[in-house]
Amino acid sequence: MSKIEIYTSPICGYCHQAKHLLKQKNATFTEINVFGDDSRRAEMMARADGARTVPQIFIGDRHIGGCDELYELNAKGELDPLLVAMDS
């Protein structure tokens, strides 16, 4: 089963919005706090092709991007199938 990982910071409103949407979908995710943790931020940037901003969201091996991209997937009806595929 694929997993959801979200790199966040506790002071980031977009992180809170992204987590809220995932919780609404009853999706279980692992939150990785990069605030003040240079090694975790470097890990995030390496996985996210150099992206420095949070959140950075991964579903399985797929890099979704940030909060806007997550909400865009949801608006297009593409988020639920990704989440359902995880349970298969």
Legacy VTK file of the C-alpha trace (Angstrom):
# vtk DataFile Version 3.0
C-alpha trace
ASCII
DATASET POLYDATA
POINTS 88 float
0.000 0.000 0.000
1.228 3.501 -0.843
1.580 6.042 1.880
1.087 9.779 2.119
3.918 11.940 3.393
3.645 15.665 3.901
6.583 17.899 4.768
5.330 20.770 6.914
6.078 23.616 9.285
3.873 24.436 12.272
3.729 28.114 11.256
2.535 27.448 7.693
-1.115 28.145 6.904
-0.907 26.220 3.633
0.319 23.177 5.556
-2.711 23.386 7.822
-5.024 23.666 4.796
-3.452 20.657 3.072
-3.677 18.536 6.232
-7.301 19.631 6.686
-8.224 18.399 3.203
-6.460 15.084 3.740
-8.249 14.656 7.081
-11.592 15.409 5.385
-10.794 12.558 2.999
-10.014 10.289 5.991
-6.529 9.844 4.562
-3.817 8.708 6.924
-0.570 10.584 6.436
2.850 10.961 7.959
3.775 14.530 8.789
7.450 15.459 8.611
8.175 18.755 10.364
11.056 20.578 8.663
10.911 23.689 10.853
14.422 24.220 12.190
15.579 20.812 10.923
18.108 21.335 8.141
18.545 17.623 7.440
14.792 17.066 6.991
14.516 20.172 4.795
17.413 18.898 2.640
15.661 15.519 2.386
12.443 17.268 1.302
14.248 19.377 -1.299
16.012 16.336 -2.728
12.726 14.459 -3.062
10.832 17.497 -4.385
13.257 18.436 -7.162
14.628 21.400 -5.237
11.322 22.818 -3.971
12.002 24.812 -0.812
8.492 25.720 0.300
6.151 23.736 2.489
4.028 21.792 2.278
5.501 19.239 -0.091
3.163 16.292 -0.493
3.901 12.785 -1.705
1.373 10.062 -2.368
3.263 6.834 -2.824
6.164 7.626 -5.133
4.316 10.542 -6.749
5.296 14.092 -5.847
2.025 16.013 -5.737
3.553 19.395 -4.950
2.127 21.866 -2.477
-1.263 22.832 -1.115
-2.477 24.450 -4.341
-1.652 21.350 -6.363
-3.417 19.126 -3.818
-6.585 21.242 -3.983
-6.350 21.359 -7.783
-6.234 17.553 -7.913
-9.283 17.477 -5.684
-11.163 20.019 -7.833
-10.469 17.921 -10.946
-11.727 14.784 -9.191
-8.285 13.182 -9.366
-7.442 13.077 -5.657
-10.020 10.498 -4.561
-8.890 7.916 -7.146
-5.293 8.339 -5.937
-6.387 7.768 -2.363
-8.585 4.803 -3.310
-5.698 3.246 -5.266
-3.719 3.276 -2.056
-6.214 0.930 -0.405
-6.143 -1.594 -3.265
LINES 1 89
88 0 1 2 3 4 5 6 7 8 9 10 11 12 13 14 15 16 17 18 19 20 21 22 23 24 25 26 27 28 29 30 31 32 33 34 35 36 37 38 39 40 41 42 43 44 45 46 47 48 49 50 51 52 53 54 55 56 57 58 59 60 61 62 63 64 65 66 67 68 69 70 71 72 73 74 75 76 77 78 79 80 81 82 83 84 85 86 87
